[in-house]
Amino acid sequence: MKEEKHVRISQCMIVKNEEKNIERALSWGKSVMWEQVVVDTGSTDRTVELARQQGAKVAFFPWADDFAAAKNYAIGQAQGDWIAFLDADEYMVPEDAEKLAQILDGQEGKHFDGISTGWQQLDDKGQIFASGTQIRFFRNLPDIRYRRRIHEQLESQAGRELKIGDVAASLSIFHTGYQGEAGKAKGGRNRRLILEELKGNPQDYEMMGYMGDECLGDGEKAEAEQWYRCAVEEMPLQLPEADQRSAVTYSRLLLILAEKEEPSREDVEEIYRKAAAHLPKEADFDYIMGRFYASQGQAGEALASLEEALKKLDDGGCTNRALMLAANLTDAYELLVRCSFEAGSQQKCVSYAVAYLQHNRYSMAVLSRLLLVLAPGEGEPGQEEGRRILEFFGGLYDFTSPKDRMFLVRAAQRAGCGGFGRYAAGRILTPQEQEGIREAGQRKGREETGL
């Protein structure tokens, strides 16, 4: 505990057999937490012992297939001003932990009930494979509690709307819980609890979406499609603007339909229209449509959809929306280059290719299309035209770098822009590099002719 902190933070968690995670779960925030509350729901390993060694206050709650009930019991044990509710397989990096204390100190003059942070899911290699936002830090008020036995959410039991501040750009939580066998075991449990929730509320479209996720994760695409369709049918006429759950339902349904062996354009477009009407600011829908049209050879339609996706991302950002596009922005720009080229929009092709190459200069596919627009054919350009084109590429590539020089010339050769390739080789390659290019070409010729 730090004496200079005005806000007292109670870190809470519910656990069961988390001996491999509990020390990290309690150590990352120890310097900023006023107290740490661990509620055990039936561990048979050393979880409780290790938690006590870390100085946590340990309580016990019999597991009853209800995450909300267990979490609410943990909140009831906390005495701090704010609750920090993370699972044992979640953590924050030390820098964010320090920022957390400062941010919560700054909330005292405001009227937020909680704050929304980034939430990053890590795979077995420690790489982020999915991102979102979560509300894990909230005021310790009697009416703020969780609801639903799984995929639980905070609500005001008094019926008021919770006011949530957004600090996702500043803070992130990292989650490792769906790695390997642990993820498979949770998947089976989740299905059972989701079905229990649906027994009590058969029209819960959010639970239907979560069941679709479980089926999709297990490779059951047909079952996932049906759950997502049911969820869409049960959605109200109006959805909250940043309804991340419903956006995921629509996005995954669109992907399933678009990636079928023989997709129905009519079916895909019908779901897109519903999705766009429900959540008009969601960029992922347009990104998926762009990919779909591109896969069908409809470059013009793909280009329009991708540009609309980027416009929505630029206008609305990616907080609680555009999760897929934000994670695949490089792919989106590469697709924009391809589609603008195929649609004959040369100016757009140049603009998107330059934007892409400024961040990833060694994409052969993107550079090849740019070369085909600026320097097509086998005829060598005139001196002035060649100088101008070479100067243009000098803004993208470092001609003092052998790798950059060779990459540009080889890309020109492979793209069928041999004229510019010869022009560039004679002006930016050393004699040794030119010889290497010639030898490589001769080897390729012998391989192709079998001589």
Secondary structure as UniProt FT lines:
FT   TURN            3..4
FT   STRAND          9..15
FT   TURN            19..21
FT   HELIX           22..27
FT   TURN            28..32
FT   STRAND          35..40
FT   HELIX           47..53
FT   TURN            54..55
FT   STRAND          57..60
FT   HELIX           67..77
FT   STRAND          82..85
FT   TURN            88..89
FT   STRAND          90..91
FT   HELIX           94..105
FT   TURN            106..109
FT   STRAND          114..122
FT   TURN            124..125
FT   STRAND          128..139
FT   TURN            142..143
FT   STRAND          144..147
FT   STRAND          153..156
FT   TURN            157..158
FT   STRAND          164..166
FT   TURN            168..170
FT   STRAND          172..175
FT   TURN            177..178
FT   HELIX           180..200
FT   TURN            202..203
FT   HELIX           205..217
FT   TURN            218..219
FT   HELIX           221..234
FT   TURN            241..242
FT   HELIX           244..258
FT   HELIX           265..278
FT   TURN            280..281
FT   HELIX           283..295
FT   TURN            296..297
FT   HELIX           299..316
FT   HELIX           323..327
FT   HELIX           329..342
FT   TURN            343..344
FT   HELIX           346..357
FT   TURN            358..359
FT   TURN            361..362
FT   HELIX           364..374
FT   HELIX           383..394
FT   TURN            395..396
FT   TURN            399..400
FT   HELIX           402..414
FT   TURN            415..416
FT   HELIX           418..428
FT   HELIX           431..449
//
